Amino acid sequence: MTLSSTLPAASIKLSFHKATDGFNRWDMGIQAGGGYVFHLKKTNLALDLRYSYGLSSIAQDTERYNRALNLSVLIFKPWKKNPFAKHQ
């Protein structure tokens, strides 16, 4: 079985009109979360966890809501001198 035989031949277009199989163009929701920065020897490690909760249905035909759990991991080195700081 090749990869090309498992993929659909044509892309699917989403319908945003007022038909029963359409989707709503706008979505509304809330998001909550938090994060923490771990200061390591030469770098920093930042972890951030957020949850998104859709308040409005995204589909015309049935009740469908967006839900998402997002985990972000960032590894970075602190600046020796901030280039965006105001020069005195």
WOQUIDA-V980146 format. One record per helix or strand of 2 or more residues. SS is the DSSP state (a for helix, b for strand). FROM is the first residue (numbers start at 1). TO is the last residue. If there is no record, write none. Layout:
ss-><SS:SS>
from-><FROM:FROM>
to-><TO:TO>
//
This chain:
ss-><a:b:b:b>
from-><3:29:44:67>
to-><6:39:54:76>
//
